[in-house]
Amino acid sequence: MGLALQGYSQSAEKGKAIYAKTCIACHQAAGQGIPGAFPPLAKSDYLNKDVNRAIKGVVKGLTGPITVNGKKYSGAMPAQALSDQQIADAMTYAYASWGNNKTKVTPAMVKAQRK
């Protein structure tokens, strides 16, 4: 296994535990979300289209209507009180899972969205 792939796998593995503690209640174990309330992360066009927008939503919270996979959601997600590394790992796990595009989120990417 190459070093880059190994780093990706380690980040995703750490992120799985963070996801289980922080994200699973709303977005569910398989990333399917809760219809009408919380959008899916599985095969998510919203997630896969713009990683920086997705990071910003986790860092700063997200309110108002969004459309995910053709369905509108009007709920609110609070900003997550996690470190840049924890957010990077949790998001890398989400991107590595459920048919998403395997983006590696780094702490530097998260830090940039805090500004």
Buried (B, 14 or more C-beta within 10 A) or exposed (E): EEEEEEBBEEBBEBBBEBBEEBBEEBBBEEBBBBEEEBBBBBBBEBBBEEBEEBBBBBBBEBEEEBEBEEEEBEBEBEEBEBEBBBBBBBBBBBBBBBEBEEBBBBBEBBBBBEE
